[in-house]
Amino acid sequence: MPRFRKPSEEQIREWQPRFWAKLIGLLLIVAYVIAFIIENHRNVHLHFVLFTAKVSQIWLILLSVVIGALAGALLRQLHRRRSGN
């Protein structure tokens, strides 16, 4: 059974600033995401070839990101097959 050693005082002092930096960074990211969603909540008209849809702007942005990621993954797979890697 493994035994865990109690961290030294120096290790605890070294760990605390990194913990708070990571926590603050995480909180800033969460605040940014919330602000991004709030700023992009209004509805916009999305014109397709045969019809028009009214969607929230945030969903349009997220859909574009997903489509771009999928297209990038597919193009990467095609490139791998052509180059033989």
Z-matrix of the N, CA and C atoms (Angstrom, degrees):
N
C 1 1.443
C 2 1.539 1 108.10
N 3 1.343 2 117.38 1 126.12
C 4 1.463 3 118.76 2 -177.84
C 5 1.530 4 111.18 3 -70.23
N 6 1.303 5 114.25 4 141.57
C 7 1.464 6 120.03 5 176.45
C 8 1.524 7 108.46 6 -104.72
N 9 1.279 8 114.96 7 135.24
C 10 1.454 9 120.13 8 179.62
C 11 1.523 10 109.07 9 -99.70
N 12 1.337 11 113.23 10 131.25
C 13 1.463 12 117.97 11 177.83
C 14 1.518 13 109.75 12 -86.11
N 15 1.292 14 114.42 13 145.90
C 16 1.462 15 120.27 14 176.30
C 17 1.530 16 107.71 15 -70.88
N 18 1.348 17 117.49 16 132.22
C 19 1.469 18 118.93 17 -179.77
C 20 1.528 19 111.05 18 -63.79
N 21 1.321 20 113.55 19 146.65
C 22 1.459 21 118.26 20 179.66
C 23 1.532 22 109.74 21 -74.14
N 24 1.302 23 115.79 22 165.72
C 25 1.465 24 121.56 23 179.25
C 26 1.529 25 110.47 24 -60.39
N 27 1.328 26 116.33 25 -37.63
C 28 1.463 27 120.87 26 179.95
C 29 1.532 28 110.95 27 -66.11
N 30 1.324 29 117.56 28 -40.68
C 31 1.459 30 120.89 29 178.20
C 32 1.522 31 111.21 30 -64.77
N 33 1.314 32 116.75 31 -37.86
C 34 1.468 33 120.51 32 178.58
C 35 1.524 34 110.07 33 -65.78
N 36 1.328 35 117.36 34 -44.25
C 37 1.474 36 121.01 35 179.55
C 38 1.521 37 110.78 36 -63.77
N 39 1.331 38 117.15 37 -36.50
C 40 1.460 39 121.25 38 -179.88
C 41 1.526 40 110.81 39 -71.36
N 42 1.309 41 116.98 40 -34.80
C 43 1.456 42 122.38 41 -176.05
C 44 1.527 43 112.03 42 -73.60
N 45 1.321 44 118.10 43 -36.38
C 46 1.469 45 121.85 44 -174.45
C 47 1.532 46 113.54 45 -57.57
N 48 1.339 47 120.27 46 -49.56
C 49 1.473 48 118.25 47 -179.63
C 50 1.528 49 112.85 48 -62.60
N 51 1.323 50 117.53 49 -37.89
C 52 1.463 51 119.83 50 178.03
C 53 1.526 52 110.81 51 -64.85
N 54 1.313 53 116.70 52 -39.91
C 55 1.462 54 120.79 53 178.26
C 56 1.515 55 110.55 54 -60.44
N 57 1.329 56 117.03 55 -49.05
C 58 1.463 57 120.39 56 -178.19
C 59 1.526 58 111.09 57 -67.37
N 60 1.323 59 118.46 58 -35.55
C 61 1.467 60 120.89 59 177.68
C 62 1.526 61 110.31 60 -64.77
N 63 1.327 62 116.80 61 -42.86
C 64 1.463 63 120.13 62 178.52
C 65 1.526 64 111.17 63 -66.43
N 66 1.326 65 116.87 64 -40.61
C 67 1.455 66 120.65 65 179.11
C 68 1.525 67 111.25 66 -63.88
N 69 1.317 68 117.18 67 -44.70
C 70 1.472 69 121.20 68 178.82
C 71 1.516 70 110.27 69 -64.46
N 72 1.330 71 116.85 70 -41.90
C 73 1.463 72 120.62 71 177.40
C 74 1.523 73 111.80 72 -60.57
N 75 1.322 74 116.61 73 -43.53
C 76 1.456 75 121.43 74 178.36
C 77 1.524 76 111.33 75 -63.29
N 78 1.321 77 117.02 76 -43.21
C 79 1.464 78 120.72 77 178.42
C 80 1.531 79 111.66 78 -63.68
N 81 1.328 80 117.36 79 -37.60
C 82 1.467 81 121.05 80 177.81
C 83 1.527 82 110.79 81 -65.51
N 84 1.323 83 116.73 82 -40.61
C 85 1.468 84 120.21 83 178.35
C 86 1.523 85 110.35 84 -64.53
N 87 1.325 86 117.44 85 -44.20
C 88 1.469 87 121.34 86 178.79
C 89 1.532 88 110.25 87 -62.04
N 90 1.325 89 117.28 88 -43.61
C 91 1.465 90 120.74 89 178.79
C 92 1.529 91 110.65 90 -62.55
N 93 1.333 92 117.32 91 -39.91
C 94 1.457 93 120.88 92 179.25
C 95 1.531 94 110.63 93 -64.68
N 96 1.329 95 117.16 94 -44.18
C 97 1.467 96 120.84 95 179.79
C 98 1.528 97 110.47 96 -62.47
N 99 1.324 98 117.38 97 -42.54
C 100 1.465 99 120.74 98 178.38
C 101 1.525 100 110.68 99 -63.01
N 102 1.330 101 117.56 100 -44.60
C 103 1.464 102 121.25 101 178.43
C 104 1.530 103 110.75 102 -63.51
N 105 1.333 104 116.95 103 -39.09
C 106 1.464 105 121.51 104 178.79
C 107 1.521 106 110.67 105 -61.81
N 108 1.319 107 116.60 106 -43.71
C 109 1.468 108 120.72 107 179.73
C 110 1.521 109 110.79 108 -66.46
N 111 1.323 110 117.26 109 -43.40
C 112 1.468 111 121.01 110 -179.90
C 113 1.529 112 110.97 111 -63.08
N 114 1.327 113 116.89 112 -41.63
C 115 1.466 114 120.42 113 -178.50
C 116 1.528 115 112.50 114 -69.51
N 117 1.316 116 117.40 115 -24.32
C 118 1.461 117 120.64 116 -174.95
C 119 1.521 118 112.58 117 -114.75
N 120 1.311 119 117.17 118 34.31
C 121 1.467 120 120.70 119 -177.73
C 122 1.522 121 113.44 120 -87.80
N 123 1.318 122 118.91 121 -19.49
C 124 1.466 123 120.05 122 -173.12
C 125 1.537 124 111.07 123 -67.97
N 126 1.319 125 114.56 124 154.87
C 127 1.461 126 121.39 125 -178.70
C 128 1.515 127 110.82 126 -82.58
N 129 1.321 128 115.13 127 143.78
C 130 1.463 129 122.16 128 176.40
C 131 1.519 130 107.97 129 -131.03
N 132 1.320 131 115.63 130 156.80
C 133 1.464 132 120.82 131 175.83
C 134 1.517 133 107.99 132 -89.02
N 135 1.324 134 115.17 133 128.09
C 136 1.461 135 121.61 134 178.71
C 137 1.527 136 106.76 135 -110.24
N 138 1.332 137 116.43 136 115.83
C 139 1.462 138 121.40 137 -175.27
C 140 1.522 139 110.17 138 -95.37
N 141 1.340 140 114.55 139 116.38
C 142 1.455 141 121.38 140 172.13
C 143 1.525 142 107.31 141 -96.42
N 144 1.294 143 117.65 142 179.01
C 145 1.461 144 120.12 143 -177.94
C 146 1.529 145 111.22 144 -65.46
N 147 1.337 146 116.68 145 -43.46
C 148 1.456 147 119.39 146 -174.45
C 149 1.522 148 114.93 147 -104.38
N 150 1.310 149 117.58 148 -10.83
C 151 1.463 150 119.35 149 -178.22
C 152 1.525 151 110.14 150 -156.47
N 153 1.318 152 114.73 151 170.62
C 154 1.460 153 122.38 152 177.94
C 155 1.521 154 108.09 153 -123.36
N 156 1.314 155 115.48 154 137.62
C 157 1.465 156 120.57 155 178.90
C 158 1.526 157 108.76 156 -122.61
N 159 1.315 158 115.48 157 149.01
C 160 1.459 159 121.31 158 176.87
C 161 1.535 160 106.81 159 -106.87
N 162 1.338 161 116.58 160 114.42
C 163 1.462 162 121.20 161 -176.54
C 164 1.526 163 109.23 162 -130.63
N 165 1.314 164 114.78 163 159.63
C 166 1.453 165 120.05 164 175.55
C 167 1.531 166 108.70 165 -71.19
N 168 1.294 167 116.18 166 139.78
C 169 1.460 168 121.72 167 -175.99
C 170 1.537 169 111.91 168 -59.87
N 171 1.318 170 118.60 169 -35.74
C 172 1.456 171 121.13 170 -179.83
C 173 1.518 172 110.81 171 -63.71
N 174 1.343 173 117.59 172 -38.38
C 175 1.465 174 119.88 173 178.65
C 176 1.520 175 111.09 174 -68.14
N 177 1.317 176 116.86 175 -34.60
C 178 1.456 177 120.70 176 176.69
C 179 1.530 178 110.42 177 -64.46
N 180 1.319 179 116.83 178 -42.42
C 181 1.471 180 121.08 179 178.32
C 182 1.525 181 110.12 180 -64.53
N 183 1.331 182 117.50 181 -47.31
C 184 1.461 183 120.82 182 -179.16
C 185 1.523 184 111.63 183 -64.78
N 186 1.326 185 117.83 184 -39.05
C 187 1.462 186 121.09 185 176.88
C 188 1.532 187 110.29 186 -62.48
N 189 1.317 188 117.29 187 -41.54
C 190 1.460 189 120.95 188 178.21
C 191 1.526 190 111.66 189 -63.17
N 192 1.319 191 116.88 190 -39.54
C 193 1.466 192 120.76 191 177.98
C 194 1.526 193 110.34 192 -64.24
N 195 1.318 194 117.10 193 -44.62
C 196 1.469 195 121.05 194 -179.30
C 197 1.534 196 110.58 195 -64.38
N 198 1.329 197 117.17 196 -45.26
C 199 1.465 198 120.47 197 179.20
C 200 1.531 199 110.23 198 -62.18
N 201 1.315 200 117.19 199 -41.39
C 202 1.460 201 120.67 200 178.17
C 203 1.522 202 112.54 201 -64.17
N 204 1.333 203 116.86 202 -40.83
C 205 1.472 204 120.55 203 178.67
C 206 1.524 205 110.61 204 -65.58
N 207 1.333 206 117.19 205 -42.76
C 208 1.464 207 120.46 206 178.46
C 209 1.525 208 111.37 207 -64.94
N 210 1.316 209 116.77 208 -43.09
C 211 1.464 210 120.05 209 178.71
C 212 1.533 211 110.38 210 -62.96
N 213 1.324 212 117.12 211 -41.16
C 214 1.463 213 120.24 212 177.74
C 215 1.517 214 112.03 213 -62.74
N 216 1.336 215 117.48 214 -41.44
C 217 1.465 216 121.06 215 178.99
C 218 1.524 217 110.72 216 -65.43
N 219 1.330 218 117.22 217 -42.10
C 220 1.465 219 120.25 218 179.07
C 221 1.524 220 111.41 219 -65.76
N 222 1.315 221 117.56 220 -42.46
C 223 1.462 222 120.58 221 178.41
C 224 1.527 223 111.21 222 -64.59
N 225 1.291 224 117.15 223 -35.95
C 226 1.462 225 121.56 224 177.59
C 227 1.529 226 110.36 225 -64.53
N 228 1.333 227 116.79 226 -42.12
C 229 1.458 228 120.34 227 177.71
C 230 1.531 229 110.90 228 -64.56
N 231 1.319 230 117.75 229 -41.43
C 232 1.461 231 120.86 230 176.81
C 233 1.524 232 111.19 231 -62.02
N 234 1.304 233 116.33 232 -41.68
C 235 1.465 234 120.32 233 179.54
C 236 1.526 235 111.11 234 -64.70
N 237 1.319 236 117.82 235 -39.80
C 238 1.466 237 121.35 236 177.60
C 239 1.524 238 111.19 237 -62.76
N 240 1.327 239 116.75 238 -41.98
C 241 1.464 240 119.70 239 -179.36
C 242 1.503 241 111.87 240 -66.42
N 243 1.337 242 116.72 241 -39.38
C 244 1.472 243 120.17 242 -179.18
C 245 1.523 244 111.85 243 -70.75
N 246 1.330 245 116.34 244 -37.23
C 247 1.471 246 118.97 245 -177.33
C 248 1.539 247 111.91 246 -85.24
N 249 1.327 248 117.61 247 -10.90
C 250 1.452 249 121.13 248 176.92
C 251 1.504 250 115.06 249 80.32
N 252 1.317 251 119.12 250 12.55
C 253 1.480 252 122.33 251 179.46
C 254 1.478 253 111.09 252 -90.54
